[in-house]
Amino acid sequence: MRFQRAVLNAVLCGAVVFSLQGCIEMAVGSAVMGTLAATDRRTFGAQTEDKAIVVKGETRVANLVNGAGHVNVASFNRKVLLTGEVRDAAMKADVEREVAAIEGVQGVINELEVMGSSSFTSRSNDSLITGKVKATFVDAKDLYANSIKVVTERGTVYLMGRVTQREGNLAAEVARNISGVQRVIKVFEYISDEELKQLSRQPDNQGSK
C-alpha cells in the first residue's frame, strides 16, 4: 500500500505539469490502477462503451461550443456527467441534447454552469484535488478505489460508480475531509449488498476509467 501511494503521488506531481482534468485520469489509470486488487464493477462491454461515449461526446461538444465554453464529459456505466461552463442556457441545453443522442448513452446528468470559463489555475487545482481524493480512497478501509470515478470542477467533487449505500456515504465523507474540496455530489448507481457479493464472486472486471 505504501508503494502504491508513493507511485501515485509521483504520478500526480508529474501530471500537473502537462495536464488538466482528463490527463490526470489517464496518468493515474495507467501507472497505478493496474496494481490495485479492487475491481471495476462495470462489465467489460460497459467499460468499452464508456470510453467510446467520452470520445464521441468530447468531439461533438467541441464542435458545438467552439471555444465559447469549457465542458468536461465523463461516462460511467453509460451514464454521462457534464461539468464545466457554457455561454448561456441555450448552449447548456444544446450540449445535453447532443450528448444524449450518442448511441449507448442511458442518461445525462447536466451540471454545466452558465458562466465564464474557469482559469488554468482553477483547472490545475481541480486535477490536484481529484488526485488527492483517489489517493485517499486507496488508503481508506472498506473502499474499492477502482470502483469509484472522481471528477472535480471548481472545487466540487463528483463521485460516480456502482456502490452500496454504505460505500457511497463513506466515500463522500472521506472526500469532504480533503483539503480544497468545497462540496461533494454523489452521482452513484446504488447496488445491494447481495449484488456486491455476486460481483465479488465473478472474475475480475478491472479496467482503467
C-alpha positions in Angstrom: 0.0 0.0 0.0 2.8 2.4 0.8 4.4 1.7 -2.6 1.1 2.3 -4.4 0.7 5.6 -2.5 4.3 6.7 -3.4 3.8 5.9 -7.0 0.5 7.7 -7.1 2.0 10.8 -5.5 4.8 10.8 -8.1 2.4 10.5 -11.0 0.3 13.3 -9.7 3.2 15.7 -9.3 4.3 15.0 -12.9 0.8 15.2 -14.2 0.3 18.7 -13.0 3.0 19.9 -15.4 1.3 18.8 -18.5 -2.4 18.0 -17.7 -5.7 19.2 -16.6 -8.8 17.1 -15.8 -8.6 14.4 -18.5 -4.8 13.7 -18.4 -4.7 13.1 -14.7 -7.1 10.3 -15.1 -5.0 8.7 -17.8 -1.8 9.0 -15.8 -3.3 7.6 -12.6 -5.1 4.8 -14.5 -2.1 3.6 -16.4 0.6 3.9 -13.7 -1.4 2.9 -10.6 -4.8 1.4 -11.1 -3.5 -1.7 -12.7 -1.7 -2.6 -9.4 -4.9 -2.4 -7.3 -6.8 -5.5 -6.3 -10.1 -3.7 -6.4 -12.5 -4.5 -9.3 -14.2 -2.2 -11.7 -17.8 -3.2 -11.3 -18.8 -2.4 -14.8 -18.9 -5.2 -17.4 -16.1 -5.1 -20.0 -18.7 -4.1 -22.5 -19.8 -1.1 -20.4 -16.2 0.0 -19.9 -15.6 -0.1 -23.6 -18.8 1.8 -24.4 -18.0 4.4 -21.7 -14.7 5.2 -23.4 -16.4 5.5 -26.8 -19.1 7.7 -25.4 -16.5 10.1 -23.9 -14.5 10.3 -27.2 -17.7 11.0 -29.2 -19.1 13.4 -26.6 -15.9 15.4 -26.4 -15.8 15.7 -30.2 -19.4 16.8 -30.5 -19.2 19.2 -27.7 -16.0 20.8 -29.1 -17.8 21.4 -32.4 -20.9 22.8 -30.7 -19.2 25.0 -28.1 -16.5 26.2 -30.5 -14.4 28.0 -27.8 -17.4 29.6 -26.1 -17.2 27.4 -23.1 -15.3 24.6 -21.3 -17.1 21.3 -21.0 -15.9 18.0 -19.4 -17.6 14.7 -20.4 -17.4 11.7 -18.0 -19.2 8.4 -18.5 -19.7 5.6 -16.1 -21.9 2.6 -16.9 -23.3 4.6 -19.8 -24.5 7.4 -17.6 -22.9 10.7 -18.7 -21.9 13.6 -16.3 -21.4 17.0 -17.9 -19.4 19.6 -15.9 -17.9 22.9 -16.8 -19.0 26.3 -18.0 -21.1 27.4 -21.1 -22.1 30.8 -22.5 -25.8 30.6 -21.9 -28.8 28.4 -21.1 -29.4 27.6 -24.7 -25.9 26.2 -25.1 -26.3 24.2 -21.9 -29.4 22.6 -23.3 -27.8 22.0 -26.7 -24.8 20.2 -25.2 -27.1 17.9 -23.2 -29.2 17.1 -26.2 -26.2 16.4 -28.4 -24.6 14.1 -25.8 -27.9 12.3 -25.0 -28.2 11.4 -28.7 -24.9 9.4 -28.7 -25.5 5.7 -29.2 -25.3 3.8 -25.9 -26.0 6.8 -23.6 -28.6 5.8 -21.0 -28.8 9.1 -19.1 -27.2 12.6 -18.7 -26.5 14.5 -15.5 -26.1 18.1 -16.6 -24.0 20.0 -14.1 -22.9 22.7 -16.5 -22.9 26.3 -15.2 -23.7 29.4 -17.2 -20.7 31.5 -16.5 -17.2 32.4 -17.9 -14.7 29.6 -18.4 -12.6 28.6 -15.5 -9.0 29.6 -15.4 -5.9 27.4 -15.9 -5.1 27.7 -12.2 -8.6 26.6 -11.2 -8.4 23.5 -13.5 -5.0 22.6 -12.3 -6.2 22.8 -8.7 -9.2 20.6 -9.7 -6.7 18.0 -11.1 -4.8 18.0 -7.8 -8.0 17.5 -5.8 -9.0 14.6 -8.0 -5.6 13.0 -7.4 -5.8 13.6 -3.6 -9.3 12.0 -3.5 -8.2 9.0 -5.4 -5.1 8.6 -3.2 -7.2 8.8 -0.1 -9.6 6.2 -1.4 -6.7 3.8 -1.9 -5.7 4.1 1.7 -9.3 4.0 3.1 -10.7 0.8 4.6 -13.8 -0.7 3.1 -13.5 1.3 -0.1 -12.5 -0.1 -3.5 -10.8 2.8 -5.3 -11.2 1.3 -8.8 -15.0 1.1 -8.4 -15.4 4.9 -8.0 -14.8 7.6 -10.6 -13.8 11.1 -9.4 -14.5 14.3 -11.3 -13.7 17.7 -9.9 -15.0 21.0 -11.2 -14.2 24.4 -9.4 -13.6 22.6 -6.1 -16.8 20.5 -6.3 -16.1 16.7 -6.3 -18.5 14.4 -8.2 -18.4 10.7 -7.3 -19.6 8.2 -9.9 -19.6 4.4 -9.6 -21.6 1.3 -8.7 -21.6 1.1 -4.9 -23.7 0.1 -2.0 -25.3 2.9 0.1 -22.8 2.4 2.8 -19.8 2.6 0.4 -21.3 5.8 -1.1 -21.8 7.5 2.2 -18.3 6.5 3.3 -16.7 7.8 0.0 -18.5 11.1 0.3 -17.4 11.6 3.9 -13.8 10.8 3.0 -13.8 13.2 0.1 -15.4 16.0 2.2 -12.4 16.0 4.6 -9.8 16.5 1.9 -8.2 20.0 1.7 -9.6 22.1 -1.2 -12.9 20.3 -1.5 -15.8 22.7 -1.5 -18.6 20.2 -1.7 -19.3 16.6 -2.7 -22.0 15.5 -5.1 -22.9 11.8 -5.3 -23.8 10.6 -8.7 -23.7 6.9 -7.8 -25.6 3.9 -9.1 -26.5 2.0 -6.0 -26.4 -1.7 -5.7 -27.5 -4.0 -2.9 -25.1 -5.9 -0.6 -26.3 -9.1 -2.3 -25.4 -7.7 -5.7 -22.0 -6.8 -4.3 -21.4 -10.3 -3.1 -22.3 -11.7 -6.5 -19.9 -9.2 -8.2 -17.1 -10.2 -5.8 -17.5 -13.9 -6.9 -17.2 -13.0 -10.6 -13.9 -12.8 -12.5 -12.1 -9.5 -12.1 -13.6 -6.9 -14.5 -10.9 -4.4 -13.6 -10.2 -1.7 -16.2 -9.0 1.9 -16.3 -11.6 4.6 -16.4 
